[in-house]
Amino acid sequence: MPDFKHMKLSELVRHEGYTCQCGREHICALDYLNVGRGIITEVPEMLKAMGVSHPFVVCDDNTYRAAGQRVCEVLDRSGIPYKLYVIPCQTDRLKPAEWEVGSVVMHFDPACDVLLGVGSGVVNDICKVVAHAVGRKNAIVGTAPSMDGYASNSSSMEVNHVKVSLYNQAPSGILLDVDILSQAPMRMLWAGLGDMIAKYIAICEWRISHLIIDEYYCEDIADLMRVALAKVMSAADRLTERDPDAVQAVAEGLVLAGIGMAFAKISRPASGLEHYFSHMWEMMALERGEPYDLHGIQVGIGSLLTLNLYKDIRAITPDAAKARDYWQRMTPERWEKQIRAIFGKTAPEILALERASHKNDPDKHEARLSRIIANWDRILTIIDEEIPDFDRIYGVMAKAGMPLTPQEIGISAEDTVNAFIGSRDVRDKYMTCTLLWDLGLTEEYAEKVRQCIS
């Protein structure tokens, strides 16, 4: 059986994939992957490895200046024909939304045989969606170590003002020039660190979900994520110095995380409640037509909020009567009123999700509660094994100079409490907030969230 955690990046991305002891095939079929210094000149080599020759180069104004112009110069020197499209920004920065995707599709040149994104999270996600729609391969030249989605087959998008994960196709080529990544805005370096800190919570929740609702889980993928996390955390102290070795370690850790998601075919190995704080804040901002911060910055703060909750979760003694009393008080009418108050115009989509998933079904509640109570000691063991000390993570983020509270990025206590309450309902995913709901503790822990940021 494969031992993913000891493999090189190049070994993990072979086309034939691996048969895992979990019983599934794990594939991240990249034609080209390279992370290193001064490798921007290898764009033609990447295209050749992918079997393509006429790229549609996609970037925005910022990423064109960061690396897009150099990519075009490399293509010109190599005599490779290409079409350049710089996506117009509707606000202060590019959004992963339907207008931007449509803009790229409408300007796409059918003569091109590959989408070549130049950027980080948003450009990468847009190119994945468009490449899937037009039936082309896609590749990415990264401009910042700001997120873990370079190698994943999912895209975090805004669809009808709701944050969703679309599963389409992973890039066939990834080129991360460390010299370029090192010059990214410091806030984007922070974002990469914040996105990786989330993995502590993601793996913990994945294991708990497997225990409570029998969700698919793979220990080998979890181990790969732990290796990715260790790689990033070991470099965290030097990241803000723009130390090339630290930036490379972070970039490789982020790529490993993306490979883990591609192996699992879901984002579960890499995101949990901490991401849903971010999703909720973004949805609130979209509802109001307001700006929001970088995903990884918000995720880092969401991670601290979630880690803080675990300090109290460790002291819980499950009380079946208390849980049942909470469910009886949370009538369908009361729940719907709460959803409409939190989600506003997007409430109908959230209500439709519940009609499809039946998370609030009393029989499902009872079944989950029974398993929680029967396995509570095991749940506590999982928490102890996966969740780090809050003060240690807080110290790492503080030393890096990162924002540490919602208020520092303009988010109110009320929006943070509502984000916690609403997080369970954004998707059908078993997380910390779901566990607390099943125990009848949502309102109690919402007050804990309020107290920790007041």
Secondary structure, DSSP 8 states (H G I E B T S, - for coil): ---GGGS-HHHHT-TT-EE-TTSSEE----SEEEEETT-GGGHHHHHHHHT---EEEEE-HHHIIIIIHHHHHHHHHHT---EEEE---SSSS---BHHHHHHHHHH--TT--EEEEEESHHHHHHHHHHHHHHT-EEEEEES----S-TT-SEEEEEETTEEEEEE----SEEEEEHHHHTTS-HHHHHHHHHHHHHHHHHHHHHHHHHHHH-----HHHHHHHHHHHHHHHHHHHHHTTT-HHHHHHHHHHHHHHHHHHHHHTSSTTT-SHHHHHHHHHHHHHHHHT-----HHHHHHHHHHHHHHHHHHHTT----HHHHHHHHHHS-HHHHHHHHHHHHGGGHHHHHHHHHHH-TT-HHHHHHHHHHHHHTHHHHHHHHHHH---HHHHHHHHHHHT---SGGGGT--HHHHHHHHHHHHHHSS---HHHHHHHTT-HHHHHHHHHHHH-
